[in-house]
Amino acid sequence: MAEKEVIEAAKAQMEKAISHLESELQKIRAGRANPGMLDSIHVDYYGNSTPLSQIANISTPDARTLAIQPWEKI
């Protein structure tokens, strides 16, 4: 491998590591409710495992509350 290819490969891996760290840090609750904490939750929607954020509105009415409003009732 040429030096330039090694640098590009390392840069791509570092960018993946940074994006993973950012997604993990969004899950941390530090005194305020964050809708990103629910990104990893999947629900059964017509037989398919679907992320909660794709079938409902998630909001934070105040600092300690997460409000989840589904778009349709099954």
N, C-alpha and C positions, 0 to 999 in steps of 0.2 A: 504494500500500500504506500502510496505517496503521502508525503507530509500533509498536503492539503486535504486529502481524503480522510486522514485520521482526525484532523481538526474538525471537519464537517460532521463526521460520525460522533465525535465527542460532544459537539455543540447540539446535535439533535437529541442525544441522550440527556444532556443537561436540561434542555427545554422540557422534555418529558418529565424529568424529576421535579422541576419547578412547578409545572402545571399540576402534578399529583399532590405536591405539598400544599398548593393553594386550595385544592379541593378538600383536602383533609382539614386544613385550618378553618374552612367555612363551617365544619361540623361542630367546632368547639363552641360551647355556650359560655360566654364570658359576661354574664350579667344582663344579657338581652336576648330575647327570642329571635331566632334567625330561620327563615323558611328553608334555607339551604341545608338545615339539619335533617330534613325529611327527603332529601334527594335519593337516598339509598332504599327508601321504602317502596315496595311493589305490592300491588293488590291484584286480585283475580278479577278481571274485567272481561266478561263474555268468554271465559275459558282461557284468556291470555294473561300472562304476568305483565302488568303495565305499571310504569312509574306513576306514583300518586300525583305528581305535578302535571301529568298529561290528562288526567280525568277530573281535576278539581282546582279551584282557586285556593291558594294558600296565602294568607296575609297575617300581619302582626298588628292587631288593634292597639296593643300597648306593649310595654317592654317585657312582660312576662307571659303573654298569651299568643298562641298560634291558632288562627281560625282557618278551618278547612271547609270549603263549600263545594260539594260535588256538583257536577254539571247536570247529571241525571241520576235518578234513583233507580236501582236495579231491583 
